[in-house]
Amino acid sequence: MSAPQLVVHRDKELMAQAAAARLITKIVDAQAARGSASVVLTGGRNGNGLLAALAAAPARDAVDWSRLDLWWGDERFLPEGDPERNVTQAREALLDSVPLDPARVHPMPASGGRYGGDADAAAAAYAEELAAAAGPEHYRSAATAAGGDVPAFDVLMLGVGPDTHVASLFPELPAVRETERTVVGVHGAPKPPPTRISLTLPAIRAAREVWLLAAGEDKANAARIALSGAGEIQAPAAGAYGRSRTLWLLDAAAASQLPRDLYPPASA
Ligand SMILES: O=C1O[C@H](COP(=O)(O)O)[C@@H](O)[C@H](O)[C@H]1O
């Protein structure tokens, strides 16, 4: 477990640009060190803002997009192409404009296709896909040993919801209590749509780096709660950490309720 480090930017635009620059460097470094990189994308406003900033960054051409594996931390269980699906929004923000290898892009299943309305079966299939991709460096936690492995993600990004949810792990719902499976179907989510698919906390914690994105005033209370010692069942963001690094990327509005001793005076 790595203790959270905080970086606070002036506003959400600057936060998105700085996070995009950070991600480019991370991918380039991982590709130099290991030949390829693996990144887990998040949905939501902050995640899509980062992808849009990356699309606009001239340095995006430093990435070898053909040697990048993309996974998702969660998905809204909706039909293929639905504008509310996280993958649809990511394609629009960035993925359609860079030369990815389609075989290395791993969206979570849609409803209505092979799995019909069965989000649990779709989640199990995604867990199998992750296990099949787990290489020699995979991380086998006690929790994932029973349900399968996941690749050693270089960076796993999570947008923090105003209620402290991350991925589709909402406070007090069964998914946030999962200790064995790596991917689960989520039912009765308080944020629409109610049916979703999500990585679990054990799968999230297998990542080398976990980056939590929180920008905007509506995230201030969530950031304060999650960073002030709350339990992960009540505040799922508090349970999201990486093996080597846990990084909270905030803007000043989202950081406005944090005790000042938690972070150094504003970055840029
Ligand atoms: O529904 C979701 O919400 C969260 C947070 O989204 P935001 O718009 O409040 O930033 C996101 O992380 C998750 O991937 C998504 O499915």
The ligand as an SDF file (V2000), in Angstrom:
LIG
                    3D

 16 16  0  0  0  0  0  0  0  0999 V2000
  -20.3200    7.2420  -13.4240 O   0  0  0  0  0  0  0  0  0  0  0  0
  -19.1420    7.4130  -13.2430 C   0  0  0  0  0  0  0  0  0  0  0  0
  -18.7430    8.4080  -12.3960 O   0  0  0  0  0  0  0  0  0  0  0  0
  -17.4120    8.5000  -11.8900 C   0  0  0  0  0  0  0  0  0  0  0  0
  -17.1490    9.9590  -11.5330 C   0  0  0  0  0  0  0  0  0  0  0  0
  -17.6240   10.7900  -12.5690 O   0  0  0  0  0  0  0  0  0  0  0  0
  -17.6260   12.3780  -12.4870 P   0  0  0  0  0  0  0  0  0  0  0  0
  -18.3550   12.8380  -13.7230 O   0  0  0  0  0  0  0  0  0  0  0  0
  -18.3320   12.7690  -11.2170 O   0  0  0  0  0  0  0  0  0  0  0  0
  -16.1820   12.8240  -12.4800 O   0  0  0  0  0  0  0  0  0  0  0  0
  -16.4180    7.9200  -12.8470 C   0  0  0  0  0  0  0  0  0  0  0  0
  -15.1960    7.8210  -12.2210 O   0  0  0  0  0  0  0  0  0  0  0  0
  -16.8750    6.5450  -13.3270 C   0  0  0  0  0  0  0  0  0  0  0  0
  -15.9190    5.9880  -14.1940 O   0  0  0  0  0  0  0  0  0  0  0  0
  -18.1570    6.6880  -14.0450 C   0  0  0  0  0  0  0  0  0  0  0  0
  -18.6730    5.4760  -14.5450 O   0  0  0  0  0  0  0  0  0  0  0  0
  1  2  2  0
  2  3  1  0
  2 15  1  0
  3  4  1  0
  4  5  1  0
  4 11  1  0
  5  6  1  0
  6  7  1  0
  7  8  2  0
  7  9  1  0
  7 10  1  0
 11 12  1  0
 11 13  1  0
 13 14  1  0
 13 15  1  0
 15 16  1  0
M  END
$$$$
